[in-house]
Amino acid sequence: MSAAREYPPPPDVITGRVAWVFGDDFDIDLVVGVENIKSYDADFLRGVVMQAYDPGFADRVRPGDVIVGGRNFGYGHPHYPPMVALRDLGVAAVLAESFSPGFWRGETHNGMPLITVPGIAGAVVTGDALRLDWRTAAVTLDDGRTLRGVPPSDRVVRVIEAGGSLKLLLAEHSRT
């Protein structure tokens, strides 16, 4: 089993491609398969990520890519292994029409930018290039259009900048 991996905070502006577009009410557990949601082994998860959808997904994703979802993205139980797998591949943010509250809390806690962007699921396809200023929730598409989402609160910005809630709390309460 591989050791837990550290994921640095994202850059101010994320430049990448749309790695995948999910529809409405997507259960995040399906990214690695329900039978694999108890594994936190990033190497194992890389081998099973998106196998039901695109067996070549892990080889295609590059650091800075994002995934896109429709309404209620990540519904179901808030398991972390699917996002461990996606982060390990370099996925830098998730853009969706809306998020399941449990998924949003859990992944924000882990320092992943989750940005609500009305119209995003219908505006992009897999492979499209984009530029995301996650602090302002501005998504600039390859054709020059800019979609405006809901910017994260100041506290969420601090959580993401710190690399997660635990790191932020430790920094806020450490004696320096």
N, C-alpha and C positions, 0 to 999 in steps of 0.2 A: 504494500500500500504506500502511495506517495505521501510525502509530508504536506501539511496544509500550505497553501500558497498565499503569498501576500500580493494584493492587487493595488497598484498605486492609484491615487486619485486621477480622474480624467483631466486632460488638458482643458483650458478654458473654452477652446473651440475644437470640436471633434469633426475631423474630416474623414469620410469613409464612404462606404457603399451600404445599400440596403441588403443585408444578408438573407433576409426572409421576411415575407409579409404573411402574418397569421390573420384569420378572420375573427369574428365576434365570439365571445365566450370561450376563449381558448384556455384549456387546462394546461398549465405550464409543465405538469408532470409528464405529459406526452412527449416533451422534447427528448427525454432520455428513456422513456418507457416506464410505466408504473412499476414494473418488476425491479427497476434499478434505483428507485428513489431513496433507498437507505444507504447507498454508497456515497462516500465523499472522496473517493479515490479519483482525482482529476484525470489520471492516465486512463483508468477504466472508463470513466464517463466520456472522455474524448472518443473512445471507440464505439460508443453506442449513441452518441448525440445525433438526433434527427434521422436515425436509420429508417424509421417508418415513412419519412417524407422525402429525403434526398440523401442516399448513401454517400455522396461525394461532398456533403456539406462541410465536414470538418476540414477537408483539404482546400476548400474554396475561401473560407472565411479568413480575413486579414485583420490585424489590429486596427481599431478605429471603426470597424463596421458596426452597424446598428441593426436591431430587429424592430419590426413594426407590427403592431396589433390593432385590432378593431376595438369594439366596445367590450368592457369587462375583461380585459386581458389578464390572464393569470389566475382565473377563478379556481376554486377548489381548495384543497389544503395547501398552506404555504410551505411547501418543501423547498429546500435550498439546492439540492444537487443539480436540477436543471440549469440554474443560473451559474453554479460552479462550472459546469461544462461549457456554457456559453462564454463566460468570462475568461476561462482558460484558453479559449480559442481567440480571444481578443475583442469580443463584442464589448463596445464601450458605452452603450446606452440603449434604452428601450423607449420607443416612441409609440404611443397608442392613443386611440380615441378616448378611452378611459381605462382605469385599472381596478381590479378587484382590491378591496381595502386590505385584506390580509397579505396579498402579494406586494402591494405598494409599501406597507409598513416593513415587511421583512427585507425586501431588497433595498429600500432606502436605508434601513438600519445597516446593511452591508456596504453602503457607499456607492451603489449603482444609480446613475441618473435615470430616473423614470419621468418622462415628460409627457404630459397630456397635450396632444395637438389635434384639435378638431380638424377633420378632413384628411388626416395623414394617410389612412389606409387606402383611400381611393386616389390619392395623389401620386403614389409611388408604386413601382414594381421591383421585384428582386433584381439586384444589379445596378439600380440607379445610384448615381453619386449624389452626395449631399454634404452640407456643412451645418453643424449644429452648435449654436452658442447656447449651451445648456442653462446658463444662469438667466438669460433673458427669454429662453424657450423659443428662439428664432431658428427656423429650419429653412435654409436656402437650398432649393432644388437645383439640379443640373441645368434646367431650362431658365434659371434666373428668378423664378417665383419664390417668394418667401411666405411661409406659413407661420403664424404666430400661435404659440401654445400658452400654457399657464406656467409662468415662472415659479420655480420653487421658492418657498419661504426662506427668510434669512437663516433660520435654524437648519433647514434641510441643506442649504448651501454649505453651511459649516460642517455638517455631517459628511457630505460628499467630499469636500476639500480635505477633511481629516482622514478619509479612507474608511469611514464607517463610524457608527455610534460609539462603539467601545473605545476606539482610538480617540475620539473627541472627548469622551468622558474622562479618560485617563489623562489627556493633556490638560483638561480644565481643572482637574483635581490633583495634579502632581505638584510636588514642591520643587520649584526651580529657582 
